[in-house]
């Protein structure tokens, strides 16, 4: 039976297959299977079959495979959620496009601008949806900050800041040998770069200056692992931004954003689990979050819910535009910043972003559910 022969029903959930059964893939699988009413986890594929079998058994998924081709050939699959290692992202997006499957892809969309552009050109030619996993846009406080900016609360943005401090372990980075070189720019700070781009609407990054080092795990520096970085970004509207990251914040998972402008300032984020604070003889304290999936639990869920609604809208021929966000331009702008920052850190010199890619301001994304903006 071909895909086009399947009956169309407006109340039929978006049937999503997971590609990549690792840490974040497993969380997304739980969201699809348990937390997003408009979605169904149709299949799971990963070369590591034991991981697939364990996850599928826990979530009650019957279709499993060690080969993504089985998912692409399955007419019961409407869309794929790509949570494989970053080096496979662009190839899997292109394969999904050839199969006519909509795509949710974790960041980055590719390791180079050429990889990402080729994948997205295939997606555009196929008319599929591609949404990227920039989850901070779906966090309530970050979304509220963006709305305040849109409403003029800061006036003209002048100074921006975004930071990511991963808790690591009390003894340092866990398993540094498993962290690929370039991770701090392509997989950690890329969230901060997207956040800065998003909180400075209408502007694009122009120039980057970065410094990075291995301060947490110096023994891993000789193979390219950098665990601490500060990046300064100059934007086309004159605003100056700073992004910073470190892989060993012992006090908790710390993600924050700030925009200061001609009329005021907005802030978002922080490591506290709640606003409850204790005042005792031992001092003042509050509980902190230790995992990304706890800090951004609802944001991760909302972005997948958005995607599921967009998939259903396109599949069922709804009048609403079948578009989820963030999209190609967002992923491209963040990736260009990451690559420029990596080059600057290596050379010690400022880098013009145009030497990496010609950028344009991304269009505002359209949200279907979980819409806090």
C-alpha positions as CSV (number, residue, x, y, z in Angstrom):
1,X,0.0,0.0,0.0
2,X,1.5,3.4,-0.9
3,X,1.6,6.3,1.4
4,X,-1.0,8.2,-0.6
5,X,-3.6,5.4,-0.2
6,X,-3.8,5.9,3.5
7,X,-7.0,7.4,4.7
8,X,-6.8,11.0,5.9
9,X,-8.4,11.8,9.2
10,X,-8.1,15.2,11.0
11,X,-8.0,13.4,14.4
12,X,-5.4,10.9,13.4
13,X,-2.1,11.7,15.3
14,X,1.1,12.5,13.6
15,X,3.0,9.2,13.3
16,X,6.6,10.0,14.1
17,X,9.6,7.7,14.0
18,X,12.7,8.3,16.1
19,X,16.2,8.2,14.6
20,X,18.7,8.0,17.3
21,X,18.0,6.3,20.7
22,X,20.5,8.1,22.8
23,X,20.0,10.6,25.7
24,X,18.0,13.4,24.0
25,X,16.4,10.9,21.5
26,X,15.0,8.9,24.4
27,X,13.5,12.0,26.0
28,X,11.9,13.1,22.7
29,X,10.6,9.6,22.3
30,X,8.9,9.8,25.7
31,X,7.4,13.2,24.7
32,X,5.9,11.7,21.5
33,X,4.7,8.6,23.2
34,X,3.4,10.0,26.4
35,X,3.2,13.8,26.5
36,X,2.0,15.0,23.1
37,X,-1.6,14.0,22.5
38,X,-1.4,14.8,18.8
39,X,1.5,12.4,18.1
40,X,2.2,8.7,18.1
41,X,5.7,7.1,18.3
42,X,5.4,4.8,15.2
43,X,9.0,3.4,15.1
44,X,12.5,3.6,16.5
45,X,15.7,3.1,14.6
46,X,19.3,3.2,15.7
47,X,22.4,1.1,14.8
48,X,22.6,0.2,18.5
49,X,19.8,-2.4,18.6
50,X,20.1,-3.0,22.4
51,X,19.3,0.7,23.0
52,X,16.4,0.5,20.6
53,X,15.0,-2.6,22.1
54,X,15.2,-1.1,25.7
55,X,13.5,2.1,24.7
56,X,10.9,0.5,22.5
57,X,10.1,-2.0,25.3
58,X,9.6,0.8,27.8
59,X,7.4,2.8,25.5
60,X,5.5,0.0,23.9
61,X,6.7,0.5,20.3
62,X,6.5,-2.5,18.0
63,X,8.5,-1.3,15.1
64,X,12.3,-1.2,15.7
65,X,15.3,-1.3,13.4
66,X,19.0,-0.8,13.2
67,X,18.6,0.8,9.8
68,X,17.0,4.2,9.1
69,X,16.1,3.1,5.6
70,X,13.3,0.9,7.2
71,X,11.8,4.1,8.6
72,X,12.0,6.0,5.4
73,X,10.4,3.1,3.5
74,X,7.5,2.8,6.0
75,X,4.3,4.3,4.6
76,X,2.8,4.4,8.1
77,X,5.5,7.0,9.1
78,X,4.5,10.7,8.6
79,X,7.6,12.3,10.0
80,X,11.0,11.6,11.6
81,X,12.6,13.0,14.6
82,X,16.4,13.1,14.1
83,X,18.4,12.7,17.3
84,X,21.4,10.9,15.9
85,X,24.9,12.3,16.2
86,X,25.4,15.6,14.5
87,X,27.6,14.2,11.7
88,X,24.5,12.4,10.3
89,X,22.0,15.2,10.5
90,X,22.2,16.6,7.0
91,X,22.3,13.2,5.4
92,X,19.2,12.1,7.3
93,X,17.3,15.3,6.4
94,X,18.1,14.7,2.7
95,X,17.0,11.0,3.0
96,X,13.8,12.1,4.7
97,X,13.1,14.6,1.9
98,X,13.5,11.9,-0.7
99,X,11.0,9.8,1.2
100,X,8.5,12.6,1.7
101,X,8.8,12.6,5.5
102,X,8.6,15.8,7.5
103,X,11.6,16.3,9.8
104,X,12.3,17.5,13.3
105,X,16.1,17.7,13.6
106,X,18.2,18.4,16.7
107,X,20.9,21.0,16.2
108,X,23.0,21.5,14.3
109,X,21.4,20.8,10.9
110,X,24.9,20.1,9.5
111,X,28.5,20.5,10.3
112,X,29.1,22.9,7.4
113,X,27.0,25.5,5.6
114,X,27.3,23.4,2.4
115,X,25.9,20.3,4.2
116,X,23.0,22.2,5.6
117,X,22.2,24.0,2.4
118,X,22.2,20.8,0.4
119,X,19.9,19.1,2.8
120,X,17.5,22.0,3.0
121,X,17.4,22.4,-0.8
122,X,16.3,18.8,-1.0
123,X,13.7,19.5,1.7
124,X,12.3,22.5,-0.1
125,X,12.2,20.6,-3.4
126,X,10.2,17.8,-1.7
127,X,7.9,20.3,0.1
128,X,8.4,18.8,3.5
129,X,8.5,20.6,6.9
130,X,11.9,20.9,8.6
131,X,12.0,22.2,12.2
132,X,15.2,22.5,14.3
133,X,15.6,21.8,18.0
134,X,16.3,25.3,19.4
135,X,14.4,24.7,22.6
136,X,15.0,28.0,24.4
137,X,12.5,29.6,22.2
138,X,9.8,27.4,23.8
139,X,10.9,28.1,27.4
140,X,8.2,30.2,29.1
141,X,10.7,32.8,30.4
142,X,12.7,33.2,27.2
143,X,9.4,33.4,25.2
144,X,8.1,36.1,27.5
145,X,11.4,38.0,27.1
146,X,11.0,37.9,23.3
147,X,7.5,39.2,23.6
148,X,8.6,42.1,25.8
149,X,11.3,42.9,23.2
150,X,8.7,42.8,20.4
151,X,6.5,45.1,22.5
152,X,9.3,47.7,22.8
153,X,10.2,47.1,26.4
154,X,14.0,47.4,25.7
155,X,13.8,49.9,22.9
156,X,16.7,49.4,20.6
157,X,18.8,46.4,21.7
158,X,22.4,47.5,22.5
159,X,23.9,44.8,24.7
160,X,22.9,41.1,24.7
161,X,24.1,38.1,26.7
162,X,23.5,34.4,26.6
163,X,25.3,31.7,28.6
164,X,25.3,27.9,29.0
165,X,27.0,26.3,32.0
166,X,26.7,22.6,32.0
167,X,27.1,20.9,35.4
168,X,29.4,18.2,34.3
169,X,30.4,16.2,37.4
170,X,32.0,16.9,40.7
171,X,35.2,15.5,39.4
172,X,35.1,17.3,36.1
173,X,33.7,16.4,32.7
174,X,32.3,12.9,32.5
175,X,34.0,10.9,29.8
176,X,35.8,13.7,27.9
177,X,37.0,11.1,25.4
178,X,33.4,10.8,24.1
179,X,33.0,14.5,23.4
180,X,33.9,15.4,19.7
181,X,36.2,18.3,19.0
182,X,34.2,21.5,18.2
183,X,31.3,20.5,20.5
184,X,31.4,23.7,22.5
185,X,30.7,25.7,19.4
186,X,28.6,23.4,17.2
187,X,26.5,21.7,19.9
188,X,26.6,23.9,23.1
189,X,27.0,27.5,22.1
190,X,24.9,27.1,19.0
191,X,21.9,27.3,21.4
192,X,23.3,30.7,22.7
193,X,23.9,31.9,19.1
194,X,20.4,31.1,18.1
195,X,19.1,32.8,21.3
196,X,21.0,35.9,20.6
197,X,19.8,36.0,17.0
198,X,16.2,35.5,18.1
199,X,16.4,38.1,20.9
200,X,17.7,40.7,18.4
201,X,15.0,40.4,15.7
202,X,15.7,41.8,12.3
203,X,19.5,41.9,12.8
204,X,22.2,39.5,11.6
205,X,25.6,38.8,13.1
206,X,28.4,40.6,11.3
207,X,31.6,40.0,13.2
208,X,32.8,37.4,15.8
209,X,35.7,37.3,18.2
210,X,36.2,34.2,20.3
211,X,38.5,32.8,22.9
212,X,38.4,29.2,24.1
213,X,40.4,26.8,26.2
214,X,40.4,23.5,28.1
215,X,40.2,24.7,31.7
216,X,38.0,21.9,33.0
217,X,39.8,19.0,31.4
218,X,43.2,20.3,30.2
219,X,44.3,16.7,29.5
220,X,41.8,16.6,26.6
221,X,43.0,19.7,24.9
222,X,45.6,17.9,22.7
223,X,42.7,16.2,20.9
224,X,40.7,19.3,20.4
225,X,38.3,19.4,23.3
226,X,37.6,22.9,24.5
227,X,35.4,23.2,27.5
228,X,35.3,27.0,28.2
229,X,34.6,29.8,25.7
230,X,33.6,33.4,25.5
231,X,32.4,34.8,22.2
232,X,31.7,38.5,21.3
233,X,29.3,39.1,18.4
234,X,28.7,42.4,16.6
235,X,25.3,42.7,14.9
236,X,24.1,44.6,11.8
237,X,22.1,47.0,14.0
238,X,25.1,47.9,16.1
239,X,24.2,45.7,19.1
240,X,27.1,43.9,20.8
241,X,26.5,40.4,22.3
242,X,28.4,38.0,24.5
243,X,27.9,34.2,24.5
244,X,29.8,32.1,27.1
245,X,29.9,28.4,27.9
246,X,31.6,26.1,30.4
247,X,31.2,22.3,30.9
248,X,31.5,22.2,34.7
249,X,29.1,24.4,36.7
250,X,29.1,22.4,39.9
251,X,26.1,24.4,41.3
252,X,23.7,23.2,38.6
253,X,22.6,23.6,35.0
254,X,22.7,27.3,34.3
255,X,21.2,28.9,31.2
256,X,20.5,32.6,31.1
257,X,19.8,35.4,28.6
258,X,19.7,39.2,28.8
259,X,18.9,42.1,26.5
260,X,19.7,45.7,27.4
261,X,18.5,48.5,25.2
262,X,17.7,52.2,24.9
263,X,14.5,51.8,26.9
264,X,15.3,49.1,29.5
265,X,16.3,45.5,30.0
266,X,14.8,42.0,30.0
267,X,16.3,38.8,31.5
268,X,15.4,35.1,31.4
269,X,16.7,31.8,32.7
270,X,18.7,30.7,35.7
271,X,19.7,27.4,37.5
272,X,17.0,27.5,40.2
273,X,14.5,24.7,40.2
274,X,11.9,26.9,41.7
275,X,11.6,30.4,43.2
276,X,11.5,29.0,46.7
277,X,14.5,30.1,48.7
278,X,15.6,29.0,52.2
279,X,17.0,31.4,54.8
280,X,18.6,29.4,57.6
281,X,21.6,29.5,60.0
282,X,23.6,27.9,57.2
283,X,22.9,30.7,54.8
284,X,20.5,31.5,51.9
285,X,19.9,28.7,49.4
286,X,17.7,27.3,46.7
287,X,17.5,24.0,44.8
288,X,19.1,23.9,41.4
289,X,18.4,21.8,38.2
290,X,21.1,19.4,37.2
291,X,19.8,18.1,33.8
292,X,18.9,19.8,30.6
293,X,15.8,17.7,30.3
294,X,14.7,18.9,33.7
295,X,15.5,22.6,33.1
296,X,13.8,22.6,29.6
297,X,11.3,19.8,30.2
298,X,8.3,21.7,29.1
299,X,10.2,23.5,26.3
300,X,11.4,20.2,24.8
301,X,7.8,18.9,24.9
302,X,6.3,22.0,23.4
303,X,8.6,22.1,20.4
304,X,7.7,18.5,19.6
305,X,4.0,19.3,20.0
306,X,4.4,22.3,17.6
307,X,6.0,20.0,15.1
308,X,3.3,17.3,15.4
309,X,0.6,19.9,14.8
310,X,2.4,21.2,11.7
311,X,2.8,17.7,10.4
312,X,-0.9,17.0,10.8
313,X,-1.8,20.3,9.1
314,X,0.3,19.5,6.0
315,X,-0.8,15.8,5.9
316,X,-4.5,16.6,6.3
317,X,-4.5,19.6,3.9
318,X,-5.5,22.1,6.5
319,X,-5.8,25.7,5.6
320,X,-3.3,26.7,8.3
321,X,0.2,27.0,6.9
322,X,2.1,23.8,7.4
323,X,5.2,25.4,8.8
324,X,6.9,24.9,12.2
325,X,9.7,27.0,13.6
326,X,12.6,27.4,13.9
327,X,13.6,26.7,10.3
328,X,16.3,26.8,7.7
329,X,17.4,30.4,8.1
330,X,17.5,30.1,11.9
331,X,19.6,27.0,11.7
332,X,21.9,28.5,9.1
333,X,22.5,31.8,11.0
334,X,23.3,29.9,14.2
335,X,25.6,27.5,12.4
336,X,27.4,30.3,10.6
337,X,28.1,32.0,14.0
338,X,29.3,28.7,15.4
339,X,31.7,28.1,12.5
340,X,33.0,31.7,12.6
341,X,33.5,31.5,16.4
342,X,35.5,28.2,16.0
343,X,37.7,29.8,13.4
344,X,38.3,32.9,15.5
345,X,39.2,30.8,18.5
346,X,41.7,28.8,16.4
347,X,43.3,31.9,14.8
348,X,43.0,34.4,17.6
349,X,41.6,36.9,15.1
350,X,38.1,38.4,14.6
351,X,36.1,36.7,11.8
352,X,33.6,38.4,9.5
353,X,30.6,36.1,9.4
354,X,30.1,36.9,5.7
355,X,33.4,34.9,5.1
356,X,31.5,31.8,6.3
357,X,28.0,32.5,4.8
358,X,25.9,35.4,3.5
359,X,23.1,35.7,6.1
360,X,19.6,37.2,6.1
361,X,17.4,37.9,9.1
362,X,15.1,34.9,9.7
363,X,11.3,35.3,9.3
364,X,9.2,35.0,12.4
365,X,8.3,31.4,13.0
366,X,4.7,30.2,13.2
367,X,3.6,28.3,16.3
368,X,0.6,26.0,16.5
369,X,0.7,24.8,20.2
370,X,2.7,25.7,23.2
371,X,2.7,29.2,21.9
372,X,4.0,31.5,24.6
373,X,5.3,34.1,22.2
